[in-house]
Amino acid sequence: MRWAEADLHEVLPTIDVPTLLLYGEEDERSAATVAQAMHAAIPDSTLVMLTAAGRQGNLEAADRFNRAVRDFLIEREELPDD
């Protein structure tokens, strides 16, 4: 079964908003090189590697996932720092 029908690599460099990429290091469907290539291709992107997490980092590493999202938003002044 194919999970991605379209190859959109050429679109990545055109993303013109700050982008947070969260990747579970134990993801068995996508190698870490996929996340690293996306990070390299998207201007103003931030890559956070979640250790001891796989495909569902928001569930498997919820605290670290939420902290990464919060830090990303605070750094961009999208969320007030408590």
N, C-alpha and C positions, 0 to 999 in steps of 0.2 A: 504494500500500500504506500502510495506517495503522499506525504504530508503537505508538501508545498508544490503547487502546480505551476507557479510563476517564479521566474528568477528576476528579482527586483534589485539586484546588486547595483545596477547603474543608476538607480533612483537615490540610493543612500547619500551620495555627496550633495544632493539638492535639498536635503532636509535643513531648514534654516531656523530651527528653534532648538533651545537646549534640550538634550535628550539623555535620559537615564536608562542605561542598559543593566539589568540585573540578571546574573547568570549563576545557576547552581552548578558548582564544580563537579558534582556527581551526575549531571544530566547525561543519560545514556543515549538520548536521541540526537543530541547536537554536541559536537566536540567543542572544547574551549576555543579552538582556533576560529570557529564560526563567530563567537562573541567578540573575539579580538579583531577579526576582520571587519565586523560591523562597526566597532569602535573606531578603528582606523579610518573607515570610509565616511563616517558621519561627523561633520564639523561640530564643534562644541558639544561633544558627547562625553559622558562619564560612564565608565564601566566599573561595576562592583561585582566582584566574584564572591559568591556565598559558599563558604566551606561547609561541608557536611550537609549539603542540600542538593537536590536533583531538580527535576522538572517543575516541582511545585514549591519554589523557594518561599513564596508568601505563606505557605503552611508549614513547611519543614524547618524554616529558620525565620519565623514570623518577627521576632524582636529585631534581628539584624536587617531584615527586609524593610520593616517599618522605619527603622533608624536611618537607613540609606535614603529612603524616600523623603523623610523629614529633613535630613541634612541637605539633600539636593534642593528642596524647596526653600529652605532658609538661606542657603548660599545665593539663591537667585531672588531673594526678597519676595518670594511668593507666599511665605508663611511666616508669621511672627515668631521670633525666638523667645521661648518662655524662660 
